[in-house]
C-alpha cells in the first residue's frame, strides 16, 4: 500500500491524480466487456465494484494494522460516499446508454467547468491566464473527440444526462476534498476511500438487487476476473491515489489532469475493443494531452 503523507508535495499530488486517471480509463473498458458477457446491469456492476473495492482496502488496512491519520468525520464520510455513488453509478449508466467513448469524454469534459465554478464560489480559487487557456484547450480537445469520434448513432440524450450527473458527483468530491484540506482537515485517503465505497455499496444494494446481482453462469470465470480487476486497480488503488493528490493541488487542476482518463480510455477502446481511432479523435486526444501538461506545469510553478 502506498504511504501518504500530510505534507504531500504538489508534484507528487499531480502524479497521484494522473495515475488514478489512467487507471480509471481502464474501468470503462472493463465495464464494456462485462456488459457484453456478465448479464449485470450498471447498478449491479457499480455495487460489486464498490463492495469489492471496500473489501480490498479493508484487507490492506487490516494487514498493515491501524494507525496513521484519523478517518473523516461522519458528515464528510457521508458527502464523499454520496458523491462517489452518483459519480460511479451515473457513469456506468451513461456507458450503457451512449457507449464508452461518449460517456467518458462528456463526463470528464464537463467536470472541469463544474469544478472551476465550485472552486471559485467556495474557495475563491483563480486559474489565471495559463489555467483558463489550459481548461479551454481541454474542452476544445474533448469537443473534437465527441464531434469527430465517428459514431453513427449520435449521442443518446439519456446517456448525456447520466454523463452530466456523473460529472456533478465527481465535481462535488473534488471541490469538497480540496476545501477540507485548505481548512486544515487532511484525512487518511485510504480510510476516506474505504468508507466512501462502503456507503456507495449500501446505497446501491437495493437497486442492484432489483436489477439482478448474480452474473451469468456461462462466462463466470472471466466475469469474476474482470470484477476482481475492477475492484482493485481502478477502484481501491486509483481512488486512494486520487483523494491523496486532490488534497494538495487546486480543485480545477485535479479535474483537468484527470482528463487523462478519456485519453487512456480512447487508447484502450482502439486496442482492446476494436473501436476505430479516427484522425479527428487522434487530434482531440493530442490537444487534450497538451492542455493537461500545460495546466500541470502551471500548478508546479504556483506551488
C-alpha positions in Angstrom: 0.0 0.0 0.0 1.2 3.5 -0.8 2.3 5.7 2.1 0.5 9.1 2.0 2.0 12.0 3.9 0.2 15.0 5.3 2.5 17.5 3.6 2.4 15.8 0.2 4.4 17.8 -2.5 2.3 19.3 -5.3 4.5 17.3 -7.8 3.6 14.0 -6.2 0.0 15.1 -5.9 -0.1 15.7 -9.7 1.5 12.2 -10.2 -1.1 10.5 -8.0 -4.0 12.2 -9.8 -2.5 11.3 -13.2 -2.0 7.7 -12.2 -5.6 7.5 -10.8 -7.0 8.9 -14.0 -5.0 6.5 -16.1 -6.4 3.6 -14.1 -9.9 5.0 -14.3 -9.6 4.8 -18.1 -9.4 1.0 -17.8 -12.6 0.8 -15.7 -14.8 1.8 -18.6 -13.3 -0.8 -20.9 -13.8 -3.5 -18.2 -17.4 -2.4 -17.8 -18.0 -2.6 -21.5 -16.6 -6.1 -21.6 -18.7 -7.1 -18.5 -21.9 -5.6 -20.1 -21.3 -8.0 -23.1 -20.9 -11.2 -21.1 -21.9 -11.0 -17.5 -25.6 -10.1 -17.7 -25.1 -7.5 -15.0 -26.6 -4.0 -15.3 -25.0 -0.7 -14.5 -26.2 -0.5 -10.9 -25.3 -4.1 -10.1 -21.9 -3.6 -11.6 -21.3 -0.4 -9.6 -22.4 -2.3 -6.4 -19.9 -5.1 -7.0 -17.2 -2.6 -7.8 -17.8 -0.6 -4.6 -18.1 -3.7 -2.4 -15.0 -5.3 -3.9 -13.0 -2.0 -3.6 -14.0 -1.6 0.1 -13.1 -5.3 0.8 -9.6 -4.8 -0.8 -8.9 -1.6 1.1 -10.1 -3.2 4.4 -7.9 -6.2 3.8 -4.9 -4.0 3.1 -5.6 -1.8 6.2 -6.0 -4.8 8.4 -2.8 -6.3 7.1 -0.7 -3.3 7.9 -2.5 -2.5 11.2 -4.2 0.6 12.4 -2.5 3.9 12.7 -1.9 7.0 10.6 -4.2 10.0 10.4 -7.8 9.6 11.7 -10.6 9.0 9.3 -13.0 11.7 8.1 -16.0 12.9 10.2 -19.4 11.3 9.7 -20.6 14.3 7.7 -17.6 14.3 5.4 -17.8 10.5 5.0 -21.5 10.7 4.0 -20.9 13.5 1.5 -17.9 11.7 -0.1 -19.9 8.4 -0.2 -22.9 10.1 -1.9 -20.8 11.9 -4.4 -18.9 8.7 -5.2 -22.2 6.9 -5.6 -23.5 9.4 -8.1 -20.2 9.6 -10.0 -19.8 5.8 -10.4 -23.4 4.7 -11.0 -24.3 7.6 -13.4 -21.1 6.9 -15.4 -21.9 3.2 -15.9 -25.5 4.2 -16.8 -24.0 6.6 -19.3 -21.8 3.9 -20.8 -24.7 1.6 -21.1 -26.9 4.2 -22.9 -24.4 6.0 -25.1 -21.2 4.0 -25.3 -17.8 4.1 -23.7 -16.2 6.9 -25.6 -19.0 9.5 -25.4 -19.8 8.7 -21.8 -16.2 9.2 -20.8 -15.4 12.4 -22.7 -18.7 14.1 -21.7 -18.3 13.2 -18.0 -14.7 14.3 -17.8 -15.2 17.1 -20.2 -17.9 18.9 -18.3 -16.3 18.2 -14.9 -13.6 20.9 -15.1 -16.2 23.6 -15.7 -18.3 22.4 -12.7 -15.1 22.2 -10.6 -13.8 25.6 -11.6 -17.2 27.1 -10.7 -17.3 25.3 -7.4 -13.7 26.2 -6.6 -14.3 29.9 -7.4 -17.5 30.0 -5.3 -16.4 28.1 -2.2 -12.6 28.8 -2.1 -12.0 31.8 -4.3 -9.6 29.9 -6.5 -8.4 31.6 -9.6 -7.0 29.8 -12.6 -5.1 32.7 -14.1 -4.4 33.1 -17.8 -2.5 29.9 -18.1 -5.1 27.9 -16.3 -8.0 29.4 -18.3 -6.2 28.7 -21.5 -5.5 25.1 -20.4 -9.1 24.5 -19.5 -10.3 26.0 -22.8 -7.8 23.8 -24.7 -9.0 20.7 -22.8 -12.6 21.5 -23.6 -11.7 22.0 -27.3 -9.9 18.7 -27.4 -12.9 17.0 -25.8 -15.3 18.7 -28.3 -13.1 17.3 -31.2 -13.2 13.9 -29.6 -17.0 13.9 -29.3 -17.8 15.5 -32.7 -15.2 13.7 -34.6 -15.5 10.3 -32.9 -17.1 8.8 -36.0 -20.2 7.4 -34.2 -23.2 6.6 -36.4 -25.9 6.7 -33.7 -25.0 10.1 -32.2 -25.3 11.0 -28.5 -28.2 9.4 -26.7 -30.0 12.1 -24.6 -30.4 9.8 -21.6 -26.7 8.9 -21.8 -25.8 12.5 -22.0 -27.9 13.3 -18.9 -26.3 10.5 -17.0 -22.8 11.6 -18.0 -23.5 15.2 -16.8 -24.9 13.7 -13.5 -21.7 11.7 -13.1 -19.6 14.8 -13.7 -21.6 16.6 -11.0 -20.8 13.8 -8.5 -17.1 14.0 -9.5 -17.0 17.7 -9.1 -18.6 17.6 -5.7 -15.9 15.1 -4.5 -13.1 17.2 -5.9 -14.1 20.6 -4.6 -15.1 19.1 -1.1 -11.7 17.3 -0.8 -9.7 20.4 -1.6 -11.9 22.7 0.6 -11.5 20.5 3.7 -7.7 20.3 3.1 -7.5 24.1 2.9 -9.2 24.4 6.3 -6.6 22.1 7.8 -8.5 18.9 7.6 -6.3 16.2 6.0 -7.8 12.8 6.3 -6.2 9.4 5.6 -7.1 8.9 1.9 -7.2 5.1 2.3 -9.8 5.4 5.1 -11.7 8.0 3.2 -11.9 5.7 0.2 -12.8 2.7 2.2 -15.7 4.4 4.0 -16.9 6.1 0.8 -17.1 2.8 -1.1 -18.9 1.2 1.8 -21.6 3.9 1.7 -21.8 3.5 -2.1 -22.4 -0.2 -1.8 -25.1 0.3 0.9 -26.9 2.9 -1.2 -26.9 0.8 -4.3 -27.7 -2.6 -2.7 -31.5 -2.5 -3.0 -31.4 -1.1 -6.6 -28.7 -3.6 -7.6 -30.8 -6.5 -6.2 -33.8 -5.3 -8.2 -31.6 -5.1 -11.3 -30.1 -8.6 -10.7 -27.0 -9.3 -8.7 -26.0 -12.7 -10.0 -23.8 -12.8 -13.1 -24.5 -15.2 -16.0 -23.0 -18.6 -15.5 -21.7 -19.2 -19.0 -18.8 -16.7 -18.6 -18.4 -16.8 -14.8 -14.6 -17.3 -14.6 -13.8 -14.3 -16.9 -16.5 -12.2 -15.2 -15.0 -12.8 -11.8 -11.6 -12.0 -13.1 -12.8 -8.7 -14.6 -14.7 -7.8 -11.4 -11.6 -8.5 -9.4 -9.6 -6.2 -11.6 -12.3 -3.5 -11.5 -12.4 -3.6 -7.7 -8.6 -3.5 -7.3 -6.8 -1.2 -9.8 -9.3 1.4 -11.0 -11.2 1.4 -7.7 -9.3 0.7 -4.4 -5.9 1.9 -5.7 -7.0 4.7 -8.0 -9.4 6.4 -5.6 -6.9 6.3 -2.7 -4.3 7.9 -5.0 -6.9 10.5 -6.2 -8.0 11.5 -2.7 -4.4 12.0 -1.7 -3.5 14.0 -4.7 -6.6 16.2 -4.8 -6.0 17.4 -1.3 -2.8 19.2 -2.3 -3.5 20.6 -5.8 -6.1 23.1 -6.9 -9.6 21.6 -7.5 -9.7 22.8 -11.1 -6.2 21.4 -11.7 -7.2 18.0 -10.4 -10.2 17.9 -12.6 -8.3 18.8 -15.8 -5.4 16.4 -15.0 -8.0 13.7 -14.6 -8.9 14.2 -18.2 -6.1 11.7 -18.8 -8.9 9.2 -18.2 -10.6 9.7 -21.6 -7.1 9.6 -23.2 -6.4 6.1 -21.8 -10.0 5.0 -22.5 -9.6 6.0 -26.1 -6.4 4.1 -26.5 -7.8 1.0 -24.8 -11.0 1.2 -26.8 -9.0 1.2 -30.0 -6.5 -1.5 -28.9 -8.9 -3.9 -27.0 -12.4 -3.2 -28.0 -11.6 -2.6 -31.7 -13.1 0.8 -31.8 -11.6 2.9 -34.6 -9.4 5.9 -33.8 -10.3 8.5 -36.4 -8.0 11.4 -37.3 -10.4 13.7 -35.5 -10.3 11.6 -32.4 -6.5 11.5 -32.6 -6.3 15.3 -32.9 -8.6 15.8 -30.0 -6.5 13.4 -27.9 -3.3 15.3 -28.7 -4.9 18.7 -27.8 -6.3 17.3 -24.6 -3.0 15.9 -23.5 -1.2 19.1 -24.3 -3.7 21.0 -22.2 -3.2 18.6 -19.2 0.6 19.1 -19.5 0.2 22.9 -19.6 -2.0 23.0 -16.5 0.2 20.7 -14.6 3.2 23.0 -15.3 1.2 26.0 -14.1 0.4 24.1 -10.9 4.0 23.3 -10.3 5.0 27.0 -10.8 2.3 28.1 -8.4 3.3 25.6 -5.7 
